[in-house]
Amino acid sequence: MPASIREEVGHLLGSAVARNTLTRLHCPSCGSGHVAQVLGDNGGISYVCTACGHSWS
């Protein structure tokens, strides 16, 4: 990856962290941040906690 792209991505990421705009999903059951996004049975998006196995959409 060209240096200019790495610099720009780093700049954007740094700005997002500074503004606290990076979000991370947490399991509503156990609070773990180990969450995977999966395709649901009806084509929708669902989530599953890889720590406790809880799933939700």
Secondary structure as a PSIPRED ss2 file (coil, helix, strand):
# PSIPRED VFORMAT (PSIPRED V4.0)

   1 M C   1.000  0.000  0.000
   2 P C   1.000  0.000  0.000
   3 A H   0.000  1.000  0.000
   4 S H   0.000  1.000  0.000
   5 I H   0.000  1.000  0.000
   6 R H   0.000  1.000  0.000
   7 E H   0.000  1.000  0.000
   8 E H   0.000  1.000  0.000
   9 V H   0.000  1.000  0.000
  10 G H   0.000  1.000  0.000
  11 H H   0.000  1.000  0.000
  12 L H   0.000  1.000  0.000
  13 L H   0.000  1.000  0.000
  14 G H   0.000  1.000  0.000
  15 S H   0.000  1.000  0.000
  16 A H   0.000  1.000  0.000
  17 V H   0.000  1.000  0.000
  18 A H   0.000  1.000  0.000
  19 R H   0.000  1.000  0.000
  20 N C   1.000  0.000  0.000
  21 T C   1.000  0.000  0.000
  22 L C   1.000  0.000  0.000
  23 T C   1.000  0.000  0.000
  24 R C   1.000  0.000  0.000
  25 L C   1.000  0.000  0.000
  26 H C   1.000  0.000  0.000
  27 C C   1.000  0.000  0.000
  28 P C   1.000  0.000  0.000
  29 S C   1.000  0.000  0.000
  30 C C   1.000  0.000  0.000
  31 G C   1.000  0.000  0.000
  32 S C   1.000  0.000  0.000
  33 G C   1.000  0.000  0.000
  34 H C   1.000  0.000  0.000
  35 V E   0.000  0.000  1.000
  36 A E   0.000  0.000  1.000
  37 Q E   0.000  0.000  1.000
  38 V E   0.000  0.000  1.000
  39 L E   0.000  0.000  1.000
  40 G C   1.000  0.000  0.000
  41 D C   1.000  0.000  0.000
  42 N C   1.000  0.000  0.000
  43 G C   1.000  0.000  0.000
  44 G C   1.000  0.000  0.000
  45 I E   0.000  0.000  1.000
  46 S E   0.000  0.000  1.000
  47 Y E   0.000  0.000  1.000
  48 V E   0.000  0.000  1.000
  49 C E   0.000  0.000  1.000
  50 T C   1.000  0.000  0.000
  51 A C   1.000  0.000  0.000
  52 C C   1.000  0.000  0.000
  53 G C   1.000  0.000  0.000
  54 H C   1.000  0.000  0.000
  55 S E   0.000  0.000  1.000
  56 W E   0.000  0.000  1.000
  57 S C   1.000  0.000  0.000
